[in-house]
């Protein structure tokens, strides 16, 4: 079963490279969930050279998400979204700070739509409170 799947993947990879090559496009970011599939791809056309360890926080950025090839999982990191809020600075949390954080969440596949929905509702609450861009958020919204 695996060998048939492996052959299909390597054949598809070769066909894709050939098809794009005929059009003058050189795909340079091939990645696979199994290292042996990448053997059919020249090293300069690979996204990664060494497989990423299963327990690492590294991944391949694809479709706006982080893909971990060996574990075959999409990783969603909230660290980037809330990192700006947790940084110690003197400016209060305002609509100007929150808006780009919400806008930075890109989910083209809709995998985290329920989470994004909550962010958007929160942003709507900021507008309903008629806050100006640099007004500090009320305590009920910060909780």
Residue pairs with C-beta under 8 A, 6 or more apart in sequence:
6 34
6 36
6 37
9 32
9 34
9 37
10 37
10 39
10 40
13 30
13 32
13 37
13 40
13 41
14 40
16 27
17 27
17 30
17 41
17 45
20 26
20 27
26 45
27 45
28 44
28 45
29 45
29 46
29 47
30 38
30 41
30 45
30 46
30 47
31 38
31 46
31 47
31 48
31 60
31 62
31 67
31 69
32 38
32 69
33 69
33 70
33 72
35 51
38 46
43 49
47 60
48 60
48 69
51 69
51 70
52 58
52 59
52 60
52 68
52 69
52 70
53 70
54 68
54 70
54 71
56 68
57 75
57 77
58 68
59 66
59 67
59 68
59 69
59 75
60 66
60 67
60 68
60 69
61 67
63 108
63 109
64 106
64 107
64 108
64 109
65 74
65 75
65 76
65 107
65 109
65 111
66 74
66 75
66 76
66 77
67 73
67 74
67 75
68 74
68 75
74 111
76 111
76 112
76 115
80 104
81 101
81 104
81 105
82 101
84 97
84 101
85 93
85 97
85 101
91 97
92 136
92 137
93 136
93 137
93 142
94 131
94 133
94 134
94 135
94 136
94 137
95 126
95 127
95 131
95 132
95 133
95 134
95 135
95 137
96 133
96 134
98 122
98 123
98 126
98 137
99 123
101 119
102 119
102 120
102 122
102 123
105 112
105 115
105 116
105 119
107 113
107 116
122 141
125 141
126 137
126 141
129 138
129 141
131 137
